[in-house]
């Protein structure tokens, strides 16, 4: 067996299927702070608060950890999130700011 070919085959892992879909509303499970990857905010700046509702606006993939990465718009701040940082918006749940309108 060709060793280079065996290494290439072992290195390829099928990307994991995303749980959330474009346009889906989700809730932040924790405070989300800038880890330095958000260029428009200071490092350690609060990007979204636990319980904030956002909408998935794009889905990418972090190949180094084989995880989907979701771009979530939390009302003016678009944040890259992993699945463990999000939950689907419960049916019938209306965020406080929408209930006040």
C-alpha positions in Angstrom: 0.0 0.0 0.0 1.2 3.5 -0.9 2.0 5.1 2.5 1.2 8.7 1.2 -2.2 7.5 -0.1 -3.0 5.9 3.2 -2.1 9.1 5.1 -4.3 11.2 2.8 -7.3 8.8 3.2 -6.9 8.8 7.0 -6.6 12.6 7.1 -9.9 13.1 5.3 -12.9 13.1 7.6 -16.4 13.8 6.3 -17.6 17.2 7.7 -20.2 16.8 10.4 -23.7 17.7 9.5 -24.9 21.0 11.1 -27.7 20.8 13.6 -29.0 24.3 12.9 -30.1 25.7 9.5 -29.8 29.1 7.9 -32.5 31.4 9.1 -33.2 29.4 12.2 -33.6 31.4 15.4 -31.3 30.3 18.3 -30.6 31.3 21.9 -27.1 32.0 23.4 -26.5 29.5 26.2 -23.8 31.6 27.8 -22.3 35.1 27.6 -20.3 35.2 24.3 -17.1 37.2 24.5 -14.7 38.2 21.8 -11.8 35.7 21.8 -9.9 38.1 19.5 -11.6 36.8 16.3 -14.2 39.6 16.0 -12.3 42.4 14.4 -14.8 45.2 15.2 -14.8 44.6 19.0 -12.1 44.7 21.7 -10.7 41.4 22.9 -12.9 40.1 25.8 -15.8 42.4 24.8 -19.3 41.0 25.4 -20.8 40.1 22.0 -24.0 38.5 23.2 -25.5 37.8 26.6 -26.9 34.5 27.8 -30.5 34.3 26.7 -30.0 36.6 23.7 -31.9 35.5 20.6 -30.2 35.5 17.2 -30.6 34.2 13.7 -28.2 31.8 11.9 -27.1 33.8 8.8 -24.3 31.5 7.6 -22.8 28.1 8.3 -19.1 27.2 7.9 -16.9 24.4 9.1 -13.9 24.3 11.4 -11.9 21.5 9.9 -9.4 21.2 12.8 -12.2 20.2 15.2 -14.7 18.9 12.5 -17.4 21.1 13.9 -19.9 23.4 12.1 -19.4 27.1 12.9 -22.5 29.2 12.8 -22.6 32.9 12.1 -25.4 34.2 14.3 -26.8 37.7 14.0 -27.7 38.8 17.6 -29.3 42.1 16.5 -26.4 44.0 15.0 -23.5 41.9 16.2 -22.7 38.8 14.1 -20.9 36.2 16.1 -19.2 32.9 15.2 -20.7 30.2 17.4 -20.2 26.4 18.0 -23.2 24.2 18.6 -22.5 23.9 22.4 -23.0 27.7 22.7 -26.5 27.6 21.2 -29.9 26.1 21.7 -32.9 26.2 19.3 -35.5 28.9 20.2 -38.3 27.2 22.1 -41.6 27.2 20.3 -43.8 30.0 21.5 -41.0 31.9 23.3 -41.0 35.6 22.6 -37.9 37.6 23.5 -38.5 40.5 26.0 -37.8 43.2 23.4 -40.3 41.7 20.9 -43.0 41.3 23.6 -42.7 45.0 24.4 -43.5 46.1 20.8 
